[in-house]
């Protein structure tokens, strides 16, 4: 049975949502989790901090290093990677989960907001990869995984929120490039994206409100898909932009009802952005 026991995995944006769910899923295997996020103090609307997730990781069976991180700051990224390697003796995987979203068109989007999305979405992938690369080269099963979508160039994905689309597609293009570049080092690089909405605070506050939550799935489906990616060896999976449901079906999963957020089985699910 594949396992992530004793593997050291950095997850950005891991204080809540999909990142937290991944941390707990990997911790159940006995992994070492670096919870790298900005949230150190409780938020009135958004539960979860790096410290609360660290406690949950330890309770689930893993080791935890909570680390306050702004992924826009290269020095902080480098220091986080050094702390991770010093604490756990190496680094086996980096998951680029931190994200920023604003679904408005180019006319309405302030440039300051575009800079934020570009730095947190696209640029941070490169910053984290470069910082972790010396350690990933030493791992016998290294992975970089970014939460970014398939490259669908239909104008409908650009017309109403083109700036956001550009920053997410940039992550996927880096996946393609780094997979080819790092192949000789034995590092697998992939992207993962959900088939449906994932019911998190990001959806509630930026993607359609509470009503949208009822049309989505729990973050556990992304965590399970990521587990399958990280436990794949010998670079058998690299350079791919993967959809959670399709990957899980390939790996033998047939029942997706437990992932449903709504308790109403007749509630229709909504596809996520960039998924036909």
Secondary structure, DSSP 4 states (H G I P E B T S, - for coil): ----TT-EEEEETTTSHHHHHHHHHHHTTT-EEEEEES--S--SSS---HHHHHHHHHHHT-EEEEEE--TT-HHHHHHHHHHHHHHHS---EEEE---------TTTS-HHHHHHHIIIIIIHHHHHHHHHHHHHTT-SSEEEEE--------GGGTTTTHHHHHHHHHHHHHHHHHHHHHGGGTEEEEEEE-SB-B-SHHHHHHSS-HHHHTTSB-THHHHHHHHHHHT--TTSS-S-EEEHHHHHHHTT----GGGBSSS-TTSPP-BPTT--
